[in-house]
Amino acid sequence: MDSQKNQIKFHHISIVVKSNTIKDLLFTLFDELKESALPFNFESVDLTLLPLGGAYLELVHPHGHERMEKFLEERGEAIHHFCYEVMDLDYWLNRCEKIGFGIYHKDNRCFFIHPDSLGGILLEFIRFVEDDPMKSSSLLQN
């Protein structure tokens, strides 16, 4: 097997937030984060990746994203998912399906293992494609 296929690295913990309060508190706690934070703005969600210890904290601030707004309403500000970056998304998708994990939301750059398959934990696998606006956050050598 090609060693590139199974290459995997922990990428981030995603936390859904109602406002920038948590981000501001983290900036206060970790002064260096402000300069190294990676902001990304999408249609109905703002993401901020904060580099900590070789991975990221991903702060997700929804503004109109139905699923994330529902998550906030039901659970409040909380951890949403854990994410692994992979070199070969199809390899990991096939492996997860072979094991019997339920797959939730699959597209050309990522897929999630349904929380029912992992005791309530939502797990994302991501492969940054060339035109991905978040490619600059890649932790794997391409």
N, C-alpha and C positions, 0 to 999 in steps of 0.2 A: 504494500500500500504506500502511496505517495505521502510523505510526512507532511506536506502542505495541506492535504485534505483534512486531516484531523487536528490541525492547529487551532487552538482555542485559548482565549484569555479573558479573564473577568474584566468587564468594561465599566459597568455602573450599577448603582442602586438608585432607583427612581422614587422620588418623593413628590406627591401632589400637594401643592400649597395654594392657599386662598389669596395670598398677596405676597409682596416682596419682603415681608417682615422676617421670615426665616432666613432668606438670603442675606438680608442686612445684618441679622444676628451672627450668621456664619462669617460674614466679612469682618465683623467686629472681633470675633474670636480668633480668626485666622487672617491676619493683616494681608498676607501675601496672596490670598485668594482673589482679591479685587482685580489685581493686574493680570492674573492668569485665567480668569473665568472666560468661558466660551459661550456667548449668548447666541441663540437661534430663535428667530421669530417666524412662526408659521401662521396660517390663516386663523385658527381658533385656539392656538396654544403658544405660549412662550416657554422656551426651554433655556436653562442655564446649566452648563456643565462646570462643576467645580472640581479641579484636580486635587485629589487627596490620596497619598500612599500608593501611587502606581495605578490608580483607577479614578473613577469620577463619582461624585454625587450629582445626580440629575434632578434639578428642581423643575417641576412642571407646573406652570401657572395657566390654567385654562380660562378662556374667555369666550364661551360659546361652544366648546367641544362637549357634545352631549354626554358621551360616556364618562369623561373626566369630571364633568359637573355633577353627574349622578354619583360617582365615586366620592367626591367631596361631601355631597349631601348625606350619603349613607355612613361614611366612615370618618369624615373630617380630614384634616391634614395628616397624612400617613404614608408609609412606604407602599408603593404601588407594585413594583416588580424589581427583579434582579436581572442583569443582562450580561451575556457572554458574547464577545466578538469572535467570529470564526472566519476562516479563509474560504471554506467551501460550504455554503449554506445547504445545498442539496445533500451533501454527505450527512450533515447533522440532522436534517429533516428526515431523511430515510432511516437513520439510526433511531431517532426518537419514535417514529411510526412503527418500526420493527419491534421496539420494546413494548409498544402499546400505549404510549402517552397520547392523550387527546391533544390535537393541535387546534389552536385558536388564533385567528387572524394571521393569514399567510399572504405575503406578497413577494416581490422580487428582491427585497432587501432584508426582510426579517420574518420570523414567525415566533409565536408564543406557545408554550406548553400550557394547556388549560390548568387552572389551579386545582380542579378536582383530581387531576392525575398526580399532584405533588403535595397533598395535604394542605391545600389552601394557598400555596405559593405560586405566583405568576412568574414564569421564567421566559425571558426573551433571548433569542439567538439572532445576531445581526451580522450582516456583511455589507460594508460600505462600498457602494458602487461608485464608478468614476465621477458621475455628475451629482453625487449626494452632497447636499450642503453641509452635512455633518462629517464628511470624510476627514476633515482636519483633526477630528478627535480620535482617529484610529490609533489603537495601541499595538497593532500587529504590523510587522514589516511587510510591505507590499512590493 
